Amino acid sequence: MAFTDELDREDLKRQFLQEMSMLLSYSDSPLVGESLSAPDALRDGPGPGDRAPDVGGLRRRGVGHPLRLHELTRGTRHTLLVYADGSADEGALTAVGKLCADVRRQASGQIDVYLLLSPDARVPWMLDPPVVRDAGGEFRAAYGLTGTALYLVRPDGHVGFRSQPIDADALSKNLQLVFGGVR
C-alpha cells in the first residue's frame, strides 16, 4: 500500500493506530467514571476509558531533565495525578496529603500519586506526594484543566476516573469498584 498512488494517508494512520490498540476505548466499562461540577468541565481532556495522552515538559525536583507523563504512568500500578493551578487555595493543597494516604490504603499500595502543579501554582510544603511541575503547560492543555482536578490512569494507559474539582468520595467509590475490599 505504501507504494501506490491510491494511498489514503488518513486511512493508513487510522489503521496503524487501530492495530496498535491506540483507538481502543473503555468508555462503556462500569469500572471507569467521573465526577464533574459543571457539564463543560474537562470537556477538552480525555474521558473515562480513553487513552491518557502523553505530554512532555514535566519537571521534578532532583531530576535534571524534563519528564514525559508516560514515564510517570508506566508499569503495573495505577497512577493518580492530582492537578492544581495558581487559583488553588491552601486548603485544597493541604488535603492532597490526606487524599494520597487514603488512596494508597484503599488500593493496598498499588497506586502511585503525584501532585502536578501549573507554573503559576505555589509549591506546598509536603514530602508526599511527589510534586511535578507542568513547566510548559502541556499537561494543562492536553487534559483541559483549570483550578483543581484529578485523573486516575490505569496500568494499561487509559483513564479510569477523573474529577473536577477533586472529589475524594467519588474517587473512593471508583477505587472500591476496582480494588474491592472495605474502606
Buried (B, 14 or more C-beta within 10 A) or exposed (E): EEEEEEEEEEEEEEEEEEEEEEEBBBEEEEEBBBBBEEEEBBEEBBBBBBBBBBBBBBBBEEEEEBBBBBBBBEEEBBBBBBBBBEEBEEEBBEBBBEBBEBBBEBBEEEBBBBBBBBBEBEEBEBEEBBBBBBBBBBBBBBBBBEBBBBBBBBBBBBBBBBBBBBBBEBBBBBBEBBBEEEE
